[in-house]
Amino acid sequence: MTKSFPGMRALDDVTFSVTPGRFHSLVGGNGSGKSTLIKVLAGVYRADPGGTITVGPHARGADDITPAWSHQAGIRFVHQDLGLFRALSVTENLLGPELPRAYRSIDWRAAHEQAQDVLDRLGVPVAARRSVAGLRPAEATLVAIARGLRDADTTGVGLLVLDEPTARLPHTEVDELLERLGTLVAGGQTILYVSHRLDEVLDHSHSVTVLRDGVHRTTRPVEGLDRRELTRLIVGEERGILHKRGPAQADRSATPVLRVEGLTGGPLHGVDLDVHPGEIVAVAGLVGSGRTSLLETVFGVHGHVSGRVLLGGRPLRRGSIGAAIRGGAAYVPEDRALHSSFHGLGLEMNLSAAGLHRYMKKGFFRRRDELGDATADITRFSIRTVAPDTVMVNLSGGNQQKAVLARWLRRNPRLLLLDEPTQGVDVGSRAEIYEQITEVARGGAGVLLVSSDLDELLHLADRVHVFERGSPVACATGSAITREWVVNTLFHSTEDQ
Ligand SMILES: Nc1ncnc2c1ncn2[C@@H]1O[C@H](COP(=O)(O)OP(=O)(O)OP(=O)(O)O)[C@@H](O)[C@H]1O
C-alpha cells in the first residue's frame, strides 16, 4: 500500500500480513504512517493506485476501499475517541438503531437482554443497563470493543483494529483491558493493535510490524525481541534509550516557584504543595482525583473558593490566565486537540501562539523570523512535517503534541505545568522531551507534572504527591519514589473508593 499527500509519502509500498487469531502490534515513530494505514483500511483515505488489501476471502484495491467494503470484509475499529454516547445506556450504545421494537416503542427488556448476551459472550463484565457516563475508562473501552464485535458470530469478524486503546487509561486499568483482549484472541479473534507503549507490545502481542517514516521495516514474532531492539527498530538508531536522571538540583531554601496553600475549589479540598526552583514535582492519582483541576486552577482556568496560589512568592489573582502567564507560568494541557491546537493554522503559528509580540517590530510582523524559529523548533523536537507552515491538522497526533510543548518552552517559563506531556509521543521523542523538561528544571524553573505513565513519574519526578478525591494523601521524595510505592498507594486509594 502506498499513500501520498501533497509533498509527502505517508506510506511507501508497505506490505505485511497478520496471521489469523493473533495479537499483532503496529508500531512506529510519530508520523510513521500508522493512522494513515488505519484510515485506508477504514475507507476514510484512498490509497494511491496499486496496492491490495485482503481480509480472508475478501480482496480489493487499496485505492478502492470504502467504509461499506471494510465493514463487510469484517474489519472493526476502536479509536482513541471511543465514540460512545455518554448520556445513554450501554444497551443503547451497543444496539443503536437496531434496538428491538414492540409495536411503536422500544422493547427495553428484550433490548437489555440482547445487549447483555453480547457482553457476556465477549466476556465484558459490565451490566447492559448501566449508563456509559458511570463506566470506568477500561469498561468504556470494552463496551466500544463489544459494539464493534457484536455481530461477530454472524459475520465472522476478521480484524479488530485498536488505535492506542490504553493511551488514556489510568495504568491501574491497563492490565484489565489487556487481559480481556488476550481472552478474545484466545477465542480466535485477530487484533491489530497500535501503541507507543513498548512494554504492552512486548508482553501481550504475538507479532509486530514496525513502520519508520512510512516504510515497512519488519514484521516478526515478538518472541526473542527485547525493548532495546524494538526501540532501535522504531527509531533507527540508539536514540530513545532513557538515561536515569541525576539527583535533583532543587534549591529548597529558595522561595518556592509555586506555593499552593489550602486551595479549595471544584474537586480540590485544602491542597498544600510547593515547587522549588529546579524541582520536578509530580501528581499521581486516578481519574477524578483532581490532578488536572489542580493544574487548571493554578493556571487560572478556574477560580478557587479559598486558599492561595503564589508564584515566586506573589499571590496570583484568582481565575486569571493572563496573570498566571505574566507571572511566568506555562501550561501544556492533556487534550491538545480540544484545548491547545489551532487546527486550521500553520505549525509555525501554533508554535509562536504564546509569544507573538516577539515578532512585532516597528508595527510590522516579522514573518521570516517566525518561520526561522519554527524551523529550529522542528529540528529540536524532531517534528515530522513537510514544511514549517503545514496546517496543524495535517500533522500526526504525536507531532502536534510536540508542537504544543515547544510553544510553551519557548517562553522560558518559571513554572511549567504539564498534563500528560508525552501522551501519544513515540519512544525516541519521549527521551528527547524528558531531556527538555529536565533542562527547564536545570535552568531553575519549577515543573508540576501530571502523568498516568508510571515510568515517566519514576524517571522525572523529584517528589510525587498522590491525590485522592481532590487532596494529596501521600508524598514521597527522591529514592523513596519506587514503582511499588506508587502502585501500592494508588491501589490503596482505589480500595478506599
Ligand atoms: N490529511 C493529511 N494531509 C497531509 N499530510 C498528512 C495528512 N494526514 C497525515 N499526514 C502526514 O502523513 C504522515 C503520517 O501521519 P500519521 O498520522 O499516519 O502518523 P502516525 O504514525 O499515526 O503518527 P502518531 O504516532 O504521531 O499518531 C505525517 O507526516 C503526517 O503529517
The ligand as an ORCA input file, in Angstrom:
! r2SCAN-3c Opt
* xyz 0 1
  N      -4.569     14.779      5.692
  C      -3.237     14.884      5.601
  N      -2.650     15.784      4.774
  C      -1.310     15.894      4.685
  N      -0.436     15.128      5.380
  C      -0.957     14.216      6.213
  C      -2.370     14.053      6.394
  N      -2.580     13.063      7.285
  C      -1.354     12.637      7.680
  N      -0.384     13.321      7.027
  C       1.062     13.131      7.178
  O       1.349     11.749      6.973
  C       2.389     11.330      7.871
  C       1.915     10.093      8.630
  O       0.958     10.521      9.593
  P       0.175      9.519     10.550
  O      -0.892     10.315     11.227
  O      -0.242      8.318      9.767
  O       1.328      9.117     11.584
  P       1.237      8.175     12.884
  O       2.225      7.071     12.666
  O      -0.162      7.778     13.141
  O       1.795      9.175     13.999
  P       1.434      9.359     15.580
  O       2.180      8.274     16.299
  O       2.033     10.700     15.882
  O      -0.048      9.316     15.724
  C       2.685     12.513      8.790
  O       3.871     13.123      8.387
  C       1.512     13.449      8.601
  O       1.906     14.796      8.735
*
